[in-house]
Amino acid sequence: MTKTYKSCKSLETSLYIAPNEIRACCQRFFRDGKMRGDAKLLSIKDGATPSIIEIKKAREKLFEEIQEDKNEDCKGCIFLKKTKDKPNFTSETKHLSIEHHSVCNLRCDYCSEIYWGGKRSKYDVVKFVSHLSENGALENCHQVVWGGGEPTLDKSFEQILEGIHAHSNPKIYHRVFTNSARYSEPLARFLEKGLIKITTSVDAGTEETFKKVRGRSKFYEVFENLKKYSSIDPTKVTVKYIFTEDNYSENEIDSFVENCKKFELNNCNYQISLNYKNSELEFKILKSIAYLFFRLSQNNITKIFLDDHVMVRFSSLKKDELKDLSQYLLLHNADHIILDPLQIKDLIVYGSGEIATQIISKTNFFKQIENYDVVDGNPNLVGRKIFGKKIRPVSLIKNNSRKIFIATAQHYDEVYKNILNSRGASDKIISGLII
């Protein structure tokens, strides 16, 4: 019998820098009533900066624990995949996330002290990243993600950002998750240089709800600052809405969309998400997510995408849920946001990761569509098969008028831009719900 192993991309090539430890991922999920994820690789001891050898050994150790089902962080994670080939672990890092302090000026009700408790990093982050770079670990790293606490509050934010940029892959770019409660000059300067992208979660349509969900009265300041950032380059700004028990009403959604129009954010990207502390996605909120999707598209906002776990939930609706959702949208003259395979007929799916896998395998859409192809920008994936179809290179999208569905959340804005550069227009990028 052929031996198989369990592993994931994050374990093999990602690093998440926390104040007092190095993690392999930032995935969070529920299993047996317990939140899991944030898989730890190393604890920082006595302020010592970790070495590439320690990173390699920590990855190997975590991998072995996963094989024996001994690691509680990873047990039951949907991103673990079976493979016949045992990974060759190194210190190579293709995805670097910096959450090196937990200082924040908001108190979001879906967050925790992990991200606003006031912890400072116990080690020299610039030194650590320089060490990775000098030893070739960042040669293939194209993205650095900055998380929270609020990254722009750190006095050394600009220094670290400049240091990473000086010591890393020249093609690297930074994605900064900022709450935009205050305007950051360094952030604006890097936006002007085209070196960063920002994501800001607003999560409300009114000042009252914003204070309830995000813990401070900074509603209009956030919108004003987003307007300033967007005026530099709206394609590099993502406005996020995380649904909670307090912000899913239609009135709240309508007010949110009106404020997005008022502050001229129409050309930004829009990400729809859910409070990760909810162990199950309640159907009433699922309908509200669909309603927000409709209201944005109704106001000529076209760059809208769902988090991967939300997308997966839409792709696995039960018959009674599908009927309920369809009737709800029909009531609002919004049923067109459910994509019809009989109307589309022929489709290119851009992306071959978890979202593509789930929607192709689980939805009625792909059981009914006449023809589709899957493309991916990663040359290492081209030629592999997904449900009997060979993954094609992105050159397939050129010189034709086939419709394209973007099946990625993490790289939505990049893929959108690639399609625009290849075709010169975005009118064939379809936006809607695949169920």
C-alpha positions as CSV (number, residue, x, y, z in Angstrom):
1,M,0.0,0.0,0.0
2,T,1.4,3.4,-1.0
3,K,2.1,5.7,1.9
4,T,0.5,9.1,1.9
5,Y,1.2,12.2,3.9
6,K,-0.8,15.2,5.1
7,S,0.5,18.7,4.4
8,C,-0.4,22.2,3.2
9,K,1.1,25.1,1.4
10,S,1.2,27.3,4.5
11,L,3.2,24.8,6.5
12,E,5.7,24.4,3.6
13,T,6.3,28.0,2.5
14,S,4.6,30.6,4.8
15,L,5.7,32.4,7.9
16,Y,3.5,34.5,10.3
17,I,5.4,36.8,12.6
18,A,3.7,37.3,16.0
19,P,5.0,39.3,19.0
20,N,6.2,36.2,20.8
21,E,6.1,33.4,18.3
22,I,6.4,32.4,14.6
23,R,3.3,30.7,13.1
24,A,2.8,28.6,10.0
25,C,-0.7,30.0,9.1
26,C,-3.5,32.3,10.2
27,Q,-6.4,29.9,9.4
28,R,-9.1,29.7,12.1
29,F,-11.8,27.0,12.1
30,F,-14.0,25.1,14.5
31,R,-13.7,21.4,15.3
32,D,-15.3,19.5,18.2
33,G,-16.6,22.9,19.6
34,K,-13.1,24.3,19.8
35,M,-11.5,27.0,17.7
36,R,-8.3,25.8,16.1
37,G,-5.7,27.1,13.7
38,D,-2.9,29.7,14.0
39,A,-0.5,26.8,13.9
40,K,2.6,27.6,16.0
41,L,6.1,26.9,14.7
42,L,8.3,28.5,17.3
43,S,8.1,30.4,20.6
44,I,10.5,33.3,20.9
45,K,12.8,32.7,23.9
46,D,14.8,35.4,25.6
47,G,14.3,37.8,22.7
48,A,16.5,35.6,20.4
49,T,15.9,36.1,16.7
50,P,15.1,32.8,15.1
51,S,17.4,31.4,12.4
52,I,16.6,29.7,9.1
53,I,17.8,26.4,10.5
54,E,15.2,26.7,13.4
55,I,12.5,27.5,10.8
56,K,13.3,24.4,8.8
57,K,13.4,22.1,11.9
58,A,10.1,23.6,13.2
59,R,8.3,22.9,9.9
60,E,9.6,19.3,10.0
61,K,8.5,18.8,13.6
62,L,5.0,20.2,12.9
63,F,4.7,18.0,9.8
64,E,5.5,14.9,11.9
65,E,2.9,15.9,14.5
66,I,0.3,16.3,11.8
67,Q,1.0,12.7,10.5
68,E,0.4,11.3,14.0
69,D,-2.7,13.6,14.6
70,K,-0.9,15.1,17.6
71,N,-1.1,18.7,16.7
72,E,-4.3,20.3,18.0
73,D,-3.8,23.5,15.9
74,C,-4.1,21.6,12.7
75,K,-6.4,18.7,13.5
76,G,-9.4,18.8,11.1
77,C,-8.2,21.7,8.9
78,I,-9.7,21.6,5.4
79,F,-6.5,22.9,3.9
80,L,-4.5,19.8,4.8
81,K,-4.2,17.7,1.6
82,K,-3.0,14.2,1.1
83,T,0.2,13.7,-1.0
84,K,2.2,10.7,-2.0
85,D,5.4,12.8,-1.9
86,K,6.9,13.8,1.4
87,P,7.7,17.5,1.3
88,N,11.3,18.6,1.4
89,F,11.2,21.3,4.1
90,T,13.5,24.3,3.9
91,S,13.4,27.9,5.1
92,E,12.0,29.1,1.8
93,T,9.2,31.6,2.4
94,K,6.8,32.5,-0.4
95,H,4.3,34.3,1.9
96,L,5.4,36.4,4.9
97,S,2.9,37.9,7.3
98,I,3.9,40.5,9.9
99,E,1.7,40.7,13.0
100,H,4.6,41.6,15.3
101,H,2.7,43.7,17.9
102,S,-0.9,43.9,19.3
103,V,-1.3,47.7,19.7
104,C,-4.6,48.9,18.3
105,N,-6.8,52.0,18.5
106,L,-10.1,50.0,18.0
107,R,-11.8,47.3,20.0
108,C,-13.7,45.2,17.4
109,D,-16.2,42.8,19.0
110,Y,-15.1,39.9,16.8
111,C,-11.4,40.5,17.7
112,S,-9.5,39.4,20.8
113,E,-6.7,40.6,23.1
114,I,-4.3,38.7,20.9
115,Y,-4.6,41.6,18.5
116,W,-5.1,44.6,20.8
117,G,-3.5,43.6,24.1
118,G,-0.5,45.9,23.7
119,K,2.2,43.4,23.2
120,R,5.4,44.5,21.5
121,S,7.7,42.2,19.5
122,K,10.2,40.3,21.6
123,Y,12.8,40.3,18.8
124,D,14.2,42.4,16.0
125,V,11.8,42.0,13.1
126,V,14.1,43.8,10.6
127,K,17.0,41.7,11.6
128,F,14.9,38.5,11.3
129,V,13.7,39.4,7.8
130,S,17.2,40.5,6.7
131,H,18.5,37.1,7.9
132,L,15.8,35.3,5.8
133,S,16.7,37.5,2.8
134,E,20.5,37.1,3.1
135,N,20.2,33.4,3.2
136,G,17.9,33.2,0.1
137,A,14.7,32.4,2.0
138,L,12.8,35.3,0.4
139,E,14.0,34.9,-3.2
140,N,10.5,33.7,-4.3
141,C,8.5,35.8,-1.8
142,H,6.2,38.1,-3.7
143,Q,3.9,39.3,-0.9
144,V,4.3,40.6,2.7
145,V,1.0,40.9,4.6
146,W,0.8,43.3,7.6
147,G,-1.8,42.5,10.2
148,G,-2.7,43.6,13.7
149,G,-2.7,45.2,16.0
150,E,-2.9,48.2,13.8
151,P,0.4,48.1,11.9
152,T,0.6,51.9,11.2
153,L,0.7,52.7,15.0
154,D,4.1,51.1,15.4
155,K,6.8,53.9,15.4
156,S,9.1,51.7,13.4
157,F,6.4,50.8,10.8
158,E,8.1,52.8,8.0
159,Q,11.6,51.7,8.9
160,I,10.6,48.0,8.9
161,L,8.7,48.4,5.6
162,E,11.7,50.1,4.0
163,G,14.0,47.5,5.5
164,I,12.0,44.6,4.1
165,H,11.8,46.3,0.7
166,A,15.6,46.8,0.7
167,H,16.4,43.2,1.6
168,S,13.9,41.2,-0.3
169,N,12.7,40.1,-3.7
170,P,12.6,43.3,-5.9
171,K,9.1,42.2,-7.1
172,I,7.7,42.0,-3.6
173,Y,4.7,44.1,-2.6
174,H,3.0,44.7,0.8
175,R,-0.6,44.2,1.7
176,V,-1.4,46.2,4.8
177,F,-4.6,45.5,6.8
178,T,-5.2,48.9,8.4
179,N,-8.4,50.1,10.1
180,S,-7.9,53.6,8.6
181,A,-9.0,55.2,11.8
182,R,-6.1,57.7,11.3
183,Y,-4.3,58.8,8.2
184,S,-0.9,57.4,7.6
185,E,1.6,59.4,5.6
186,P,4.0,56.4,5.1
187,L,1.1,54.4,3.8
188,A,0.1,57.1,1.4
189,R,3.7,57.4,0.2
190,F,4.0,53.7,-0.5
191,L,0.7,53.7,-2.3
192,E,2.0,56.5,-4.5
193,K,5.0,54.3,-5.3
194,G,2.8,51.4,-6.1
195,L,4.5,49.2,-3.5
196,I,1.5,48.4,-1.2
197,K,-2.1,47.5,-1.2
198,I,-4.4,48.2,1.7
199,T,-7.5,46.5,3.1
200,T,-9.8,48.2,5.6
201,S,-12.8,46.6,7.2
202,V,-15.7,49.0,7.8
203,D,-18.4,46.6,9.0
204,A,-21.1,49.2,9.4
205,G,-23.3,51.6,7.5
206,T,-24.0,54.0,10.5
207,E,-21.9,55.6,13.2
208,E,-23.9,53.9,15.9
209,T,-23.3,50.4,14.6
210,F,-19.7,51.1,13.8
211,K,-19.1,52.0,17.5
212,K,-20.9,48.8,18.6
213,V,-18.9,46.5,16.2
214,R,-15.6,48.3,16.2
215,G,-15.5,49.8,19.6
216,R,-14.8,53.5,18.8
217,S,-16.6,56.4,17.2
218,K,-14.4,56.6,14.2
219,F,-16.9,55.9,11.4
220,Y,-16.6,59.1,9.4
221,E,-12.8,59.3,9.9
222,V,-12.4,55.9,8.4
223,F,-14.4,56.9,5.3
224,E,-12.5,60.2,5.0
225,N,-9.2,58.4,5.1
226,L,-10.3,55.7,2.6
227,K,-11.3,58.5,0.3
228,K,-7.8,60.0,0.5
229,Y,-6.1,56.6,-0.1
230,S,-8.5,55.8,-2.9
231,S,-7.7,59.1,-4.6
232,I,-4.1,57.9,-4.9
233,D,-5.0,54.5,-6.5
234,P,-8.4,52.9,-5.9
235,T,-7.3,49.6,-7.5
236,K,-5.0,49.1,-4.5
237,V,-7.7,49.7,-1.9
238,T,-10.0,46.9,-0.7
239,V,-13.1,47.9,1.4
240,K,-14.1,44.9,3.6
241,Y,-17.4,44.1,5.3
242,I,-17.3,41.5,8.0
243,F,-20.9,40.3,8.9
244,T,-21.8,40.0,12.6
245,E,-25.0,39.7,14.6
246,D,-25.1,43.5,14.8
247,N,-24.7,44.7,11.2
248,Y,-26.6,42.4,8.9
249,S,-29.9,44.3,8.6
250,E,-30.9,45.6,5.1
251,N,-31.0,49.2,6.5
252,E,-27.4,48.9,7.7
253,I,-26.3,47.5,4.3
254,D,-28.1,50.2,2.4
255,S,-26.4,52.9,4.5
256,F,-23.0,51.3,4.0
257,V,-23.4,51.3,0.2
258,E,-24.6,54.9,0.3
259,N,-21.6,56.0,2.2
260,C,-19.3,54.2,-0.2
261,K,-20.9,56.2,-3.0
262,K,-20.7,59.4,-1.0
263,F,-17.0,59.1,-0.3
264,E,-16.3,58.1,-3.9
265,L,-15.1,54.5,-3.3
266,N,-16.8,53.0,-6.4
267,N,-13.6,51.9,-8.0
268,C,-12.2,50.1,-5.0
269,N,-12.3,46.3,-4.5
270,Y,-14.9,45.0,-2.1
271,Q,-14.5,41.9,0.1
272,I,-17.4,40.3,1.9
273,S,-16.5,38.2,5.0
274,L,-17.9,36.8,8.2
275,N,-17.0,36.9,11.9
276,Y,-14.7,33.9,12.1
277,K,-15.9,33.2,15.7
278,N,-19.2,32.0,14.3
279,S,-18.9,28.2,14.2
280,E,-21.7,28.0,11.6
281,L,-22.7,30.5,9.0
282,E,-26.3,31.3,9.9
283,F,-28.6,31.3,6.9
284,K,-30.1,34.7,7.7
285,I,-26.6,36.3,7.4
286,L,-26.0,34.4,4.2
287,K,-29.0,36.1,2.7
288,S,-27.7,39.5,3.9
289,I,-24.4,38.7,2.2
290,A,-26.3,38.1,-1.0
291,Y,-28.2,41.4,-0.5
292,L,-24.9,43.3,0.0
293,F,-23.5,41.8,-3.2
294,F,-26.7,42.9,-5.0
295,R,-26.7,46.5,-3.6
296,L,-23.0,47.0,-4.5
297,S,-23.4,45.7,-8.1
298,Q,-26.7,47.7,-8.4
299,N,-24.5,50.8,-7.8
300,N,-22.0,50.0,-10.5
301,I,-19.5,48.5,-8.1
302,T,-18.2,45.5,-9.9
303,K,-15.0,44.3,-8.1
304,I,-16.7,42.2,-5.4
305,F,-15.5,39.0,-4.0
306,L,-16.3,36.7,-1.1
307,D,-14.0,35.1,1.4
308,D,-13.2,31.5,0.6
309,H,-15.1,30.0,3.5
310,V,-18.2,32.1,2.6
311,M,-17.9,31.1,-1.1
312,V,-17.7,27.5,-0.1
313,R,-20.9,27.9,2.0
314,F,-22.8,29.3,-1.0
315,S,-21.5,26.4,-3.2
316,S,-23.1,23.8,-0.8
317,L,-26.6,25.2,-0.2
318,K,-29.3,22.6,0.5
319,K,-32.4,22.5,-1.7
320,D,-34.6,24.3,0.9
321,E,-31.9,27.0,1.5
322,L,-31.6,27.5,-2.3
323,K,-35.3,27.9,-2.7
324,D,-35.5,30.4,0.3
325,L,-32.5,32.4,-1.0
326,S,-34.0,32.5,-4.6
327,Q,-37.4,33.8,-3.3
328,Y,-35.7,36.4,-1.1
329,L,-33.6,37.8,-4.0
330,L,-36.6,37.6,-6.3
331,L,-38.5,39.8,-3.8
332,H,-35.8,42.4,-4.2
333,N,-35.5,42.0,-8.0
334,A,-32.0,40.7,-7.3
335,D,-32.3,37.1,-8.5
336,H,-29.9,37.8,-11.4
337,I,-26.9,37.8,-9.1
338,I,-27.3,34.0,-9.0
339,L,-25.3,33.0,-12.1
340,D,-27.2,30.9,-14.6
341,P,-25.1,28.2,-16.4
342,L,-27.7,27.9,-19.2
343,Q,-27.2,31.6,-20.0
344,I,-23.4,31.7,-19.6
345,K,-22.9,28.3,-21.4
346,D,-19.1,28.8,-21.8
347,L,-16.7,29.9,-19.0
348,I,-13.1,30.3,-18.0
349,V,-12.4,29.8,-14.3
350,Y,-9.3,31.8,-13.3
351,G,-7.7,30.0,-10.3
352,S,-7.4,26.3,-9.4
353,G,-7.2,26.5,-5.6
354,E,-9.7,25.7,-2.9
355,I,-12.5,27.9,-4.2
356,A,-12.3,26.5,-7.7
357,T,-12.2,22.9,-6.3
358,Q,-15.3,23.5,-4.1
359,I,-17.5,25.3,-6.6
360,I,-16.7,22.8,-9.4
361,S,-17.3,19.7,-7.3
362,K,-20.3,20.9,-5.3
363,T,-22.4,23.2,-7.3
364,N,-25.3,22.6,-9.7
365,F,-23.8,25.3,-11.9
366,F,-20.9,23.2,-13.0
367,K,-23.2,20.2,-13.5
368,Q,-25.3,22.2,-16.0
369,I,-22.8,24.4,-17.8
370,E,-22.0,23.3,-21.4
371,N,-18.3,24.0,-21.3
372,Y,-15.6,25.5,-19.0
373,D,-11.8,25.6,-18.7
374,V,-9.6,26.3,-15.7
375,V,-6.5,28.6,-16.0
376,D,-3.9,29.4,-13.4
377,G,-1.1,31.9,-13.3
378,N,1.2,29.5,-11.5
379,P,3.2,27.7,-14.3
380,N,3.9,24.8,-11.9
381,L,0.2,24.0,-11.9
382,V,-0.3,24.2,-15.6
383,G,-0.9,20.7,-17.1
384,R,-2.2,19.2,-13.9
385,K,-5.8,18.0,-13.8
386,I,-8.7,19.3,-11.8
387,F,-11.8,17.0,-12.1
388,G,-10.5,15.6,-15.4
389,K,-9.7,19.0,-17.0
390,K,-6.1,20.1,-17.6
391,I,-5.2,23.4,-16.0
392,R,-4.4,25.8,-18.8
393,P,-2.0,28.8,-18.9
394,V,-3.5,32.3,-18.6
395,S,-2.7,32.9,-22.2
396,L,-6.0,31.2,-22.9
397,I,-7.9,34.3,-21.9
398,K,-6.3,36.3,-24.8
399,N,-7.9,36.9,-28.2
400,N,-11.3,35.6,-27.3
401,S,-14.5,36.9,-25.7
402,R,-15.2,34.1,-23.3
403,K,-16.6,35.0,-19.9
404,I,-14.3,34.7,-16.9
405,F,-15.0,34.0,-13.2
406,I,-12.3,34.8,-10.7
407,A,-12.0,31.9,-8.3
408,T,-9.7,33.4,-5.7
409,A,-10.1,35.7,-2.7
410,Q,-6.5,36.3,-1.7
411,H,-5.3,37.5,-5.1
412,Y,-8.6,38.9,-6.6
413,D,-7.2,42.4,-7.3
414,E,-4.1,41.0,-9.0
415,V,-6.1,38.6,-11.2
416,Y,-8.6,41.3,-12.1
417,K,-5.7,43.5,-13.2
418,N,-4.1,40.7,-15.2
419,I,-7.3,40.1,-17.1
420,L,-7.6,43.8,-17.8
421,N,-4.0,44.0,-19.1
422,S,-4.6,41.0,-21.3
423,R,-7.9,42.0,-22.8
424,G,-8.0,45.7,-22.4
425,A,-11.5,45.5,-20.9
426,S,-13.3,44.0,-18.0
427,D,-16.8,43.5,-19.4
428,K,-16.4,39.8,-19.7
429,I,-15.5,39.3,-16.0
430,I,-18.6,38.0,-14.5
431,S,-19.6,38.7,-10.9
432,G,-22.2,36.8,-9.0
433,L,-23.0,33.8,-6.9
434,I,-22.3,30.3,-8.1
435,I,-24.6,27.8,-6.4
